[in-house]
Amino acid sequence: MSPARPCTGLRAAVAASIGLGEGPTGSARSGRLLRPPSPALAAPGARLLRLPGNGAVQAAIPERAGWTEALRAAVAELRAGAVVAVPTDTLYGLACSASCSTALDAVYRLKGRSEAKPLAVCLGRVADVYRYCQVRVPEELLKDLLPGPVTLVMERSEELNKDLNPFTPLVGIRIPDHAFMQELAQMFGGPLALTSANLSSQASSLNVEEFQDLWPHLSLVIDGGPIGDGQSPECRLGSTVVDLSVSGRFGIIRPGCALESTTAILQQKYGLLPSHRSCP
């Protein structure tokens, strides 16, 4: 979710195609930067719900009522086409239904994000990946990396909304290692579009106060408490983004926060070859 290091050649094209390059992709979309809504046009304000305990771990039975309330509220807003702020295993994010074109447009406008930069897709289970992607790696590899702080880039299937990233045949898949997000995606029952909870080009958010300026434009904010160590720059790197769209190879599009462990799994356990044009 944070800015990527510059890439070159083929890897730059892939990075740009999933929204991690520095400029527009030259795709069918214009690549224009959408201005975020002005405060004068803001909605009355988001509803704030705090998760009991640590949102990354499923709530204990005595606290389950608050957990369930947050899940039901989030699902209701998402099904209504709203944008919801959520905690993940890496950063706070903005989520909406990937099947709702109006909601997708709202996310771009809210962030002031270039239309040439795609959104990732968040799913609840590894089994769901096969519905929305053309998978060219063993299932065991997916299960070794997911859930986890990685975004796996693969060729998209026809199941995804054609208005979601219409300018690229690829899509980045996330299954956060975060109990609330997994339950939310499963209860929602479809793909969620996911991006970082911040204005484009600004720092990523590790707590809900850091994106408070966006609250008036959201329907719901789920507060899962602080994520990681706010004093460490590494905590704002976001997920490690890996291109798995070519059989037998992998490319690191963004190093992110899990580079070493991810690379070790891909090379040592599964024998995938690194792309010669991966980011350093």
Secondary structure by P-SEA (a helix, b strand, c coil): cccccccccaaaaaaaaacccccccccccccbbbbcccccccccbbbbbbccccccccccccaaaaaaaaaaaaaaaaaabbbbbbccccccccccccccaaaaaaaaaaacccccbbbbbbbcccccccccccccccaaaaaacccccbbbbccccccccccccccccbbbbbbcccaaaaaaaaaacbbbbbbccccccccccccccccccccccccbbbbccccccccccccccccbbbbcccccccccccccccaaaaaaaacccccccccccccc
